[in-house]
Amino acid sequence: MASQFHEVLGAEIDPSKAERFYLLFKKYDIKPEECLFVTDTLGDILEANQVMVKTIAVDFGFHERKRLKKGNPAMIVSTFSELVKAIRKF
């Protein structure tokens, strides 16, 4: 599975996901609108919103749908098959 990822930026890089997004923007010369972030927490959605990155929230992880909605993600999905379809839309 590790071969599917170029790198993983954890809290050891910077506690702020927003700052980690900025690092990725710079390193790969990409814009926020070219990114899509999949997450299961409201905090992640809020940090992605700070840097204008669209999010797809999954309600089968840490936070439930009601809580995830508070962050105004682009979509909320409930299964992996819905997630694949949602990613393809973007």
C-alpha positions in Angstrom: 0.0 0.0 0.0 2.9 2.4 0.7 3.8 2.4 -2.9 0.5 4.2 -3.6 1.7 7.3 -1.9 4.7 9.6 -2.6 4.9 10.7 1.0 2.9 11.0 4.2 3.0 14.3 6.1 2.3 13.7 9.7 2.2 15.8 12.8 6.0 15.5 13.1 6.3 17.8 10.0 3.9 20.4 11.5 1.0 20.1 13.9 -1.1 22.2 11.6 -2.6 20.5 8.6 -3.0 23.9 7.0 0.7 24.4 7.1 1.2 20.9 5.7 -1.1 21.9 2.8 1.1 24.9 2.2 4.2 22.7 2.1 2.5 20.5 -0.5 1.4 23.5 -2.6 4.9 24.7 -2.8 6.7 21.4 -3.2 4.5 20.2 -6.0 3.6 23.6 -7.5 -0.1 23.1 -7.1 -3.0 25.3 -6.2 -5.7 24.6 -3.6 -8.3 24.2 -6.3 -6.3 21.3 -7.8 -6.5 19.4 -4.5 -9.1 17.2 -2.9 -8.9 16.1 0.7 -10.7 13.0 2.1 -11.2 13.0 5.8 -13.3 11.7 8.7 -13.0 14.7 11.1 -14.5 18.1 11.5 -11.2 19.6 12.5 -9.6 18.4 9.2 -12.4 19.9 7.2 -12.0 23.2 9.0 -8.2 23.3 8.3 -8.8 22.4 4.7 -11.3 25.3 4.5 -8.6 27.7 5.8 -6.5 27.0 2.8 -9.4 26.6 0.3 -9.0 22.9 -0.3 -12.2 21.0 -1.1 -13.1 18.1 1.1 -15.0 14.9 0.9 -16.0 13.7 4.3 -16.6 10.1 5.2 -19.1 9.4 7.9 -17.9 5.9 8.6 -14.8 7.1 10.4 -14.2 9.1 13.5 -17.0 11.8 13.3 -20.6 11.2 12.5 -22.5 12.9 9.6 -24.1 15.6 11.8 -20.8 16.8 13.1 -19.1 16.7 9.7 -21.8 18.9 8.1 -20.7 21.7 10.4 -17.5 22.1 8.3 -19.4 22.4 5.1 -17.5 19.7 3.1 -18.1 19.5 -0.6 -19.6 16.0 -0.1 -20.3 13.5 2.7 -20.2 9.8 1.7 -21.1 6.7 3.7 -19.3 3.9 1.8 -16.1 3.3 -0.1 -18.0 2.9 -3.3 -19.6 6.3 -2.8 -16.2 7.7 -2.1 -14.8 6.4 -5.4 -17.7 7.9 -7.3 -17.3 11.2 -5.4 -13.6 11.4 -6.3 -14.3 10.8 -9.9 -16.7 13.7 -10.0 -13.9 16.0 -9.1 
